[in-house]
């Protein structure tokens, strides 16, 4: 999931920089229809929201490995749910 989120962020940044979707599609290592869908979906989100979603996923990974600032304060399930909600928002 994080890999696809990183891809979406890169696509959104490229779109924001003015790159044409066809050029972006050629850089993606996935089937054509999947690349088109990713480009369309990423184009609907702003770069900052995707960046925040990626940060939430990184925080979840850190927390799940016991290195978060709130380690022990919440269950892994709660941390995962909060990260998913942040990513979806």
N, C-alpha and C positions, 0 to 999 in steps of 0.2 A: 504494500500500500504506500509506503514512504517513497519507494522508487517512482511510482506513478505520480505521486504528488510533486516530487522534484521535477519530473518531466513536464507536468502541468505548469509549474512555476516558470520553467525555462521557456515554454511555449508562450505563456502570457507576457513574459518580459520581451520576447522577440516580437510579438504582435504590437506591444506598446511602443517598441522601437521602430515600428513601421515595416517590418519584414512581411512580405507577402506569404499567405498561408501555403502556397505551393512550395516555396523555398523551405519553409519550416518543415513541411511534410517530408521532404527529401532527407532531412537530418535525423528523423526519428527512426529508430530501429524496431519497427513493428509493422504488422500488416497495414495495407493502405486504408481499409475501412476503419481500423482502430485509430490510426493517425488522424484521419478526418474527424472522427468523433472527439478525440482528445483536443484537437485544435478548436473545434466548435465549443466544447465545454469550457476550456480554458479562456476562450474569448468572452465568455459570459461573466467571468469573475475578474475582479481587479487584482492587480499584482500584490498589493499589500495584504489582502485577505488570504491569498495563497501562501504568502510568506509567513503569516501568522499561523496558518494551519500547519505548515512544516515545522515551525518552532514548537507548536503544541505536541506534535508527534515526537520531536527530539526530546522534549521534556518528559514525555511518557516513557521513552526508552531509558532515559537516565533514572527516572523514578523506579521503573520496574527492575533495574539492576541494583537498587539500593543506594543510589548516589544523589538522589534529589534532596532539595532543601526541606521538603515536607516528608521525608522518608519515615515510614511508620505511622504517619498521621492519617493516612487513608489506605484503604485496601487497593490492591492492584486493579480490581474490577472498577472501583470508583475512579481511579486515575485513568483507566482506559476509557471509561464512559465520558469523563470530562474532556479528554483529548479528542475523542471522536466528535463530541458536540462542538468543540472549538473549531475543528477542521471543517465541519459541515456549515458552520455559521458564516 
